Amino acid sequence: MRVCYFGEVAARKVKSTRKLERHFKGVANHRRIQILLLIAKQPGIIQDDIIEELQGNQKTISEHVRRLVIAGLIEKKYAGRTLQHELTPYGRIFVDFITSFANMSP
């Protein structure tokens, strides 16, 4: 797990609130969080495997994947004729945040 310290954040360029909103809207659904965590565990996973793993509807999963791509949290890459899904650098940051937040004690 990666912990971000204040000095490290201050050294980075701060994102605009609109860009932050786009990222947060990307994970504003339990299914999208599940997809994000699944891609983190299985980089390069194809959409049929996401559908099977989450026991979801093809149309619904496709829409959630599309929204994660728009949010800049995942990217699609072709390997031959196969379309694979991977986390972007921002996606990795969000996965770290989600997992650390989920493991916090009240």
C-alpha positions as CSV (number, residue, x, y, z in Angstrom):
1,M,0.0,0.0,0.0
2,R,1.3,3.4,-0.9
3,V,0.8,6.3,1.5
4,C,1.0,9.8,0.2
5,Y,2.5,12.5,2.4
6,F,1.8,16.2,2.4
7,G,5.2,17.2,1.0
8,E,4.8,14.7,-1.8
9,V,1.4,16.2,-2.7
10,A,2.7,19.8,-2.5
11,A,5.5,18.9,-5.0
12,R,3.0,17.7,-7.6
13,K,0.9,19.9,-9.8
14,V,-2.6,20.2,-8.3
15,K,-5.4,19.0,-10.5
16,S,-8.3,21.2,-11.3
17,T,-11.5,20.6,-9.4
18,R,-13.2,19.6,-12.6
19,K,-10.6,16.9,-13.3
20,L,-11.0,15.6,-9.8
21,E,-14.7,15.5,-10.2
22,R,-14.3,13.4,-13.4
23,H,-12.2,10.9,-11.5
24,F,-14.5,10.7,-8.5
25,K,-17.6,10.3,-10.7
26,G,-15.8,7.4,-12.4
27,V,-15.8,5.4,-9.1
28,A,-19.2,6.7,-7.9
29,N,-20.8,3.3,-8.3
30,H,-20.3,-0.1,-6.6
31,R,-20.0,-1.9,-9.9
32,R,-17.3,0.4,-11.2
33,I,-15.4,0.0,-8.0
34,Q,-15.7,-3.8,-8.4
35,I,-14.4,-3.5,-12.0
36,L,-11.5,-1.3,-11.0
37,L,-10.4,-3.7,-8.3
38,L,-10.8,-6.7,-10.6
39,I,-8.6,-5.0,-13.3
40,A,-6.0,-4.2,-10.5
41,K,-5.9,-7.9,-9.6
42,Q,-6.0,-9.1,-13.3
43,P,-4.3,-6.6,-15.5
44,G,-5.1,-7.2,-19.2
45,I,-8.4,-8.8,-18.4
46,I,-10.9,-8.9,-21.2
47,Q,-14.5,-7.7,-21.0
48,D,-16.0,-11.2,-21.2
49,D,-14.0,-12.3,-18.2
50,I,-15.1,-9.2,-16.3
51,I,-18.8,-10.0,-17.1
52,E,-18.3,-13.6,-16.0
53,E,-16.3,-12.7,-12.8
54,L,-18.9,-10.2,-11.7
55,Q,-21.9,-12.1,-13.0
56,G,-23.2,-9.0,-14.7
57,N,-25.1,-8.1,-17.8
58,Q,-23.0,-7.4,-20.9
59,K,-24.6,-4.0,-21.6
60,T,-24.3,-2.8,-18.0
61,I,-20.7,-3.8,-17.7
62,S,-19.9,-2.2,-21.0
63,E,-21.4,1.1,-19.8
64,H,-19.5,1.0,-16.5
65,V,-16.2,0.2,-18.4
66,R,-16.9,3.1,-20.8
67,R,-17.4,5.5,-17.8
68,L,-14.2,4.3,-16.2
69,V,-12.3,5.0,-19.5
70,I,-13.9,8.5,-19.7
71,A,-12.9,9.1,-16.1
72,G,-9.3,8.3,-17.0
73,L,-9.0,5.4,-14.6
74,I,-8.7,2.5,-17.0
75,E,-7.5,2.1,-20.6
76,K,-8.3,-0.4,-23.3
77,K,-5.4,-1.9,-25.3
78,Y,-5.5,-4.3,-28.2
79,A,-3.4,-7.4,-28.1
80,G,-4.0,-8.8,-31.6
81,R,-7.8,-9.0,-31.8
82,T,-8.2,-9.1,-28.0
83,L,-9.2,-6.0,-26.2
84,Q,-7.6,-5.8,-22.8
85,H,-8.3,-3.5,-19.9
86,E,-5.6,-2.0,-17.6
87,L,-5.4,0.6,-15.0
88,T,-4.0,4.1,-15.8
89,P,-1.6,5.7,-13.3
90,Y,-4.6,7.6,-11.8
91,G,-6.5,4.3,-11.7
92,R,-3.7,2.8,-9.6
93,I,-3.9,5.8,-7.2
94,F,-7.6,5.3,-6.8
95,V,-7.2,1.6,-6.2
96,D,-4.7,2.3,-3.5
97,F,-7.0,4.9,-2.0
98,I,-10.1,2.5,-2.1
99,T,-8.2,-0.4,-0.6
100,S,-6.6,1.7,2.2
101,F,-10.0,3.4,2.9
102,A,-11.8,0.0,3.0
103,N,-9.2,-1.3,5.5
104,M,-9.5,1.6,7.9
105,S,-10.9,1.0,11.4
106,P,-13.7,3.4,12.5
